Each structure stands twice: as C-alpha cells, then as structure tokens.
Amino acid sequence: MAVIPVYTCLCGVQKKSTNHWVLASVTPSGITFMPWDWKLAKSDDIVVLCGEGCAAALLSRSLGEWKQAATEPELAVTA
C-alpha cells in the first residue's frame, strides 16, 4: 500500500487535489514564496500554505517581526 502524505496549512486546512497551494521558505533574512512542488513540500524547512490569503498573513506577520526586531536595539540605546 502506498503512503500518501497529508499536507496541512498553517491555518489547519488539509490539502486536497484541487487547491491552489503555495510554498514558502522563511529565513531570518527574508521569505521566498514558490509554486507548489510535491517534492519540495516534504522538506522540513518549507512552510505549506493553502493559498494567497495565508501567504499574505505569513508575510504580514514576518513584516511585523522584522519591524519589531529593527526597533528593539534603538530602544536599548536610548534607554
């Protein structure tokens, strides 16, 4: 019997055959979005996203984290 992997988005939705999913690689220096690739989706360092909405949410969260990280050293210097 063949093993069929189950892919789950950050939002909890499981991948079906008709979904328009995307992948993301998140590093401290940035995010790279890429089209769905079955082999790449198996990688531990890849984030599986169910579509544009979740990709935009991931980007928004990351922008907030980067902005916070950029302002934290300034707070320490002026305090």
FENBELWO-V200070 format. One record per pair of residues at least 24 apart in sequence whose ideal C-beta (glycine too) atoms are under 8 Angstrom apart, sorted by the first residue. I is the first residue (numbers start at 1). J is the second residue. Records with the same first field share a line. If there is no record, write none. Layout:
# FENBELWO-V200070
I->J  J
This chain:
# FENBELWO-V200070
5->41  42
7->41  48
8->48
9->48  49  50  54
10->47  48  49  54  57  58
11->50  54  57
13->50
15->48  50
19->50  51
20->51  52
21->48  49  50  51
22->49  51  52  55
23->47  48  49
24->49  55  58
26->58  62
31->58  59  62
